[in-house]
């Protein structure tokens, strides 16, 4: 695929991704506001804890989703229809087993729910709520083996358009159900039905583009062995990532309480929505990076990495500085001062957001290069460290301690070793410049936050208008600061030139 084609496909994915997130963002705020008003913070906490429990159960897929997309790249490039049909047939059988496994394990956890969810008062029907949530996860695995081919072929924009339609319908129906009936079961049921509709539409779309995937073809034993080999490495990463992202709410619920989980989930939602802005860009680039890795020399790979790292540096500054400085004012205006968390906790959330943003280029290359084969055990050790530190620091410092533990664990696993391996194996360089660049970026973020924080002491936020003024001011100042520092980097120039060429051509 040429640079032009890669850029056009990536741009389509980004454009639809941004539109999707804008719609989702607006609906999420309305939906969460209605949810808290009619069901309360405890139910919001239950919703968050169930999500983490079910994310842990989702490890049953053994990382097949990532391994599946990776295995599609080559046959798509060579237009090997028979191989693609065989892969689809193989994965369809695998995912049936996964769905059954998640169901069995999920049901087996029902007797232990009351130990996981720590509430101040008894909540009736807790087990029923959990089973409905479990059904939603199981349904999400139906037909996914067909739709992943769209992602591997850089057609994410088609899946995104389907998601916009189904997510909008789901959210509107859930809001109506909460207002009219205040019923959590109905809220969950609507989510299940809309997930099923989304899967069916996406499957039809995949079959339309690739009609041959409906054919039943056998997969060679050697190819199955290669997939299982990749899958074992991905599985360890799957465990690691899930233990990093899917245990905090469970630990918070057990140590601090379910209501605090509800308060924290508001901050987490905001940080995730901000992160999605840059994640959309990098998700759109993953397949393109895989193409670069396969066809280009180490210098070209390094140049592409620099370009997306420059983007991560700039966006991470705007996202994290803005989040740190504005989030408590936002929560106060949106939900009320009683939902505001203390500043050390906000710092911990901001640091987690920063490193999740700044490390995205590294993770894109990990997925595109199969780097997880070499770094899997380091990542797993970091995940175990995260749980141990979360419990120890949580008992000592409460919520802030649990979140600071995640920061420490991320640094010890992802930041220390993975860049060294990537630079050595795929760029034929040392990672020294990468670490210096991270240190520089973090320094800019700290200084900018301190200066703006001092200035904002003289500005009081009391309503939505003053909040919007504050957000615009912070966003513009931070953006200008980062553009000033990164405007002369090769990566920033490459990105600017690609954007200009794309718009000039389409004009």
SULDA-V96406 format. One line per field, one symbol per residue. phi: phi as a letter, one per 30 degrees, with the letter a starting at -180 (. if undefined). A space follows every 50 residues. Layout:
BEGIN
phi->???
END
This chain:
BEGIN
phi->.dedddddddddddeddddeddddddddddddddeddccjdddddeedde dddddddddddhidddddddddeddddchdddddddddeddddddddddd dddddddddedcedddcccdbdcdieddedddddddddddddiddddddd ddchcedddddddeddddddddddddddddbhcdddeddddddddddddd dddddddddbeddddcbdceddddddddddddddeddddeddddcccedd ddddcckdddedddddddddddddddeddeddddcedddeddddccdedd edddedddddddeddddddddddedcedddddddckddcdcddedddddd ddddddddceedddddddcidedccdddddddddeeddddddddddciee ddddddddddddcdddceeddddddcchbddedddddddddddddddddd dddddddcbccbaddddddddddddddddddddddcdcdddddddddddd ddddddd
END
